[in-house]
Amino acid sequence: MADGFDFTGKTVMVFGGTSGINLGIAKSFARRGAKLAVASRSQDKVDAAVAALSGDTPALGYSLDVRDYDAVKAAIDDFRKQRGTIDVLVSGAAGNFPVPAAMLSSNGFKAVTEIDTLGTFHVMRAAYEHLTKPGASIINISAPQAFIATAMQVHVCAAKAGVDMITKTLAIEWGPEGVRVNSVSPGPIEGTEGMERLAPTPEAKARSAKAVPLGRMGTVDDVADVCLFLASPYARYVSGVVLPADGGWTAGRSLGGIG
């Protein structure tokens, strides 16, 4: 294993880290020696993730809603108390459901933007005082809808665009303290809840895979490896970047929908 990808002794906290892409990211850091914590709303999922992630150092788990700033802060404060400053922070909590804008309720729009955009701010703001300075790496999990207008996804487009602008703005503000802030934008990733919602049939999945220049849908490990790179010393001069992990899927695209 290359030394740059050895996270032994490093502290990593993953919000939304109990399922899908975010759990895969947490597992990748755990395999490389990191001291992990995960957070999400479901206590059952938190318990299962903690059991899967615990190695020589037990993983910590927190059941919370990222829309609740006090709950987010309490979890981060506890992690700091038990494990030390935060070396890597991953903010990946998200909401999504396909719906035409004309049928989307105000509450539905609000829920997604609050989970994604407000939740990302809550995580970053609450973690700020506990970040390793210099040296911390923050990775926000975005989506192509942040920069590609997509039918039936107006709420997600707005929410993820906000996430990416938070990323760029705080890269500017926190860079002088040695904190790097980046976003990762996964393309079509097989076996995830999001892909099941956006491409629910075998035909839709096949269309999505065919649309990727590299000729296949991505895997959770494909995204996790990008996060490992961004958190590693090899990315020490990378900040304020929105990095697609999509096999070229979004290069020059203008989508009316997924697939």
C-alpha positions in Angstrom: 0.0 0.0 0.0 1.4 3.4 -0.9 2.3 5.5 2.1 0.0 8.3 0.9 -3.0 6.1 1.3 -2.2 4.9 4.8 -4.6 6.6 7.1 -3.5 4.8 10.3 -4.3 6.9 13.3 -6.2 9.5 11.2 -9.7 10.5 12.3 -12.5 10.3 9.7 -16.1 11.3 10.2 -18.7 10.4 7.5 -22.2 12.0 7.6 -24.7 9.8 5.8 -22.1 7.0 6.2 -24.4 4.1 6.9 -25.4 3.1 3.4 -24.6 3.3 -0.3 -21.7 5.4 -1.5 -21.0 7.0 1.9 -20.8 3.6 3.7 -18.4 2.5 0.9 -16.3 5.6 1.6 -16.2 4.9 5.3 -15.2 1.3 4.7 -12.3 2.3 2.4 -10.9 4.6 5.1 -11.4 1.9 7.8 -9.5 -0.6 5.7 -6.6 1.9 5.6 -6.4 2.3 9.4 -8.5 5.3 10.1 -10.5 5.9 13.3 -14.1 6.1 12.0 -17.3 7.7 13.0 -20.5 7.6 11.0 -23.8 9.5 11.4 -27.3 9.1 9.9 -30.9 9.2 10.9 -31.6 5.5 11.3 -30.3 4.0 14.5 -30.5 0.5 13.0 -28.3 1.5 10.1 -25.9 3.3 12.4 -25.6 0.1 14.6 -25.0 -2.1 11.5 -22.4 0.3 10.1 -20.5 0.5 13.4 -20.4 -3.3 13.5 -19.1 -3.5 10.0 -16.5 -0.7 10.4 -15.0 -1.6 13.9 -11.5 -2.9 13.8 -8.7 -2.4 16.3 -10.3 0.9 17.2 -14.1 0.7 17.6 -16.0 2.9 15.2 -18.4 5.5 16.7 -21.9 6.0 15.5 -24.5 8.8 15.9 -28.1 8.8 15.0 -29.2 12.3 14.0 -30.8 14.5 11.4 -28.4 16.9 9.7 -31.1 19.5 9.7 -30.8 19.7 13.4 -27.6 21.8 14.1 -27.5 21.1 17.8 -27.6 17.3 17.2 -24.8 17.6 14.6 -22.7 19.7 16.9 -23.2 17.3 19.8 -22.1 14.4 17.7 -19.0 16.2 16.5 -18.1 17.4 20.0 -18.4 13.9 21.3 -16.2 12.5 18.4 -13.6 15.2 19.2 -13.7 14.3 22.9 -13.2 10.6 22.2 -10.9 10.6 19.1 -9.2 14.0 18.8 -9.3 16.5 16.0 -10.9 15.7 12.7 -8.5 14.9 9.9 -11.1 14.0 7.2 -14.7 15.1 7.2 -17.2 13.7 4.6 -20.6 15.2 4.3 -22.9 13.0 2.2 -26.3 13.1 3.7 -28.8 13.6 0.9 -32.4 13.3 -0.2 -33.9 12.6 -3.6 -37.0 11.5 -5.3 -38.0 12.1 -9.0 -41.0 14.4 -9.4 -42.1 17.0 -12.0 -41.7 20.5 -10.7 -45.4 21.1 -11.2 -46.2 18.3 -8.8 -43.5 19.0 -6.2 -44.8 20.4 -3.0 -43.2 23.2 -1.1 -42.4 20.8 1.7 -40.8 18.3 -0.7 -38.5 21.0 -2.1 -37.7 22.2 1.4 -36.9 18.8 2.7 -34.3 18.1 0.0 -32.6 21.5 0.1 -32.5 21.4 3.9 -31.0 17.9 4.0 -28.4 18.6 1.3 -27.6 22.3 1.5 -28.4 23.3 5.0 -27.2 19.9 6.3 -23.8 20.4 4.6 -23.4 23.8 6.1 -24.4 22.4 9.6 -21.8 19.7 9.3 -19.0 22.0 8.2 -19.9 24.8 10.6 -20.1 22.5 13.6 -16.9 20.7 12.7 -14.8 23.9 12.0 -13.4 24.3 15.5 -12.4 20.6 15.6 -10.7 20.4 12.3 -7.0 19.6 12.2 -5.3 22.9 11.2 -3.4 22.8 9.0 -4.1 19.5 7.3 -7.8 18.7 7.4 -9.6 17.6 4.3 -13.3 18.1 3.8 -15.1 16.2 1.1 -18.8 17.0 0.2 -20.7 14.5 -1.9 -22.5 16.4 -4.6 -24.2 15.2 -7.8 -24.2 16.1 -11.6 -27.5 17.8 -11.0 -25.5 20.7 -9.4 -24.4 21.8 -12.9 -26.6 19.9 -15.4 -30.3 20.9 -15.4 -32.2 17.6 -15.1 -36.0 17.1 -15.5 -37.9 15.9 -12.4 -34.9 17.0 -10.3 -35.4 20.7 -9.7 -35.1 20.3 -5.9 -31.9 18.3 -6.2 -30.4 20.7 -8.8 -31.0 23.6 -6.4 -29.7 21.7 -3.4 -26.5 20.3 -4.9 -25.7 23.6 -6.6 -25.8 25.1 -3.1 -23.5 22.3 -1.9 -20.9 23.1 -4.5 -20.9 26.8 -3.8 -20.5 26.1 -0.1 -17.5 24.0 -1.1 -15.9 26.7 -3.2 -16.6 29.5 -0.7 -15.2 27.7 2.3 -12.2 26.6 0.3 -11.4 30.3 0.0 -12.2 31.2 3.6 -10.6 28.2 5.3 -7.7 27.7 2.9 -5.4 30.1 4.8 -5.7 27.8 7.8 -4.6 24.8 5.8 -8.1 23.2 5.4 -8.9 21.9 2.0 -12.5 21.7 0.8 -13.6 19.7 -2.2 -16.7 18.1 -3.7 -17.0 14.7 -5.4 -19.8 14.4 -8.0 -20.6 10.7 -8.6 -22.2 9.7 -11.9 -24.3 6.6 -12.4 -23.2 4.2 -9.6 -24.6 0.7 -9.6 -26.2 -0.8 -6.6 -27.1 2.4 -4.9 -30.5 3.6 -3.7 -30.2 6.7 -5.8 -29.7 4.8 -9.0 -32.6 2.5 -8.2 -34.8 5.6 -8.0 -33.5 7.3 -11.1 -33.1 4.2 -13.3 -35.6 1.7 -11.8 -35.7 -0.7 -14.7 -33.1 -2.9 -16.4 -33.7 -0.9 -19.6 -33.0 2.4 -17.8 -29.9 1.0 -16.2 -28.6 -0.2 -19.6 -29.2 3.3 -21.1 -27.3 4.9 -18.3 -24.4 2.5 -18.7 -24.3 3.0 -22.5 -24.2 6.8 -22.0 -20.9 6.6 -20.0 -17.9 7.0 -22.3 -16.0 4.4 -20.3 -18.7 1.9 -21.1 -20.0 1.0 -17.7 -21.7 2.2 -14.6 -19.5 3.1 -11.7 -19.0 1.3 -8.4 -19.0 2.5 -4.9 -15.3 1.8 -4.8 -14.7 4.0 -7.8 -16.1 6.9 -5.7 -14.4 5.9 -2.5 -11.0 5.8 -4.2 -11.5 9.4 -5.4 -12.2 10.4 -1.8 -9.1 8.6 -0.6 -7.1 10.6 -3.1 -8.6 13.9 -2.1 -7.9 13.2 1.6 -4.3 12.0 0.9 -1.1 14.0 0.7 -1.1 13.5 -3.1 -4.0 16.0 -3.2 -2.2 18.5 -0.9 -2.6 21.3 -3.5 -6.2 20.5 -4.5 -8.9 22.6 -3.0 -12.2 24.3 -4.1 -12.6 21.6 -6.8 -15.9 19.8 -7.9 -14.5 16.5 -9.2 -16.8 14.3 -11.2 -16.3 10.5 -10.6 -18.5 9.4 -13.6 -16.4 7.9 -16.3 -16.8 11.0 -18.5 -20.6 10.8 -18.3 -21.1 14.5 -17.7 -18.4 15.8 -20.1 -20.2 18.3 -22.3 -23.7 16.8 -21.5 -27.0 18.6 -21.3 -29.4 16.2 -19.8 -33.2 16.2 -19.9 -33.2 13.3 -17.5 -31.1 10.4 -16.2 -30.2 7.7 -18.7 
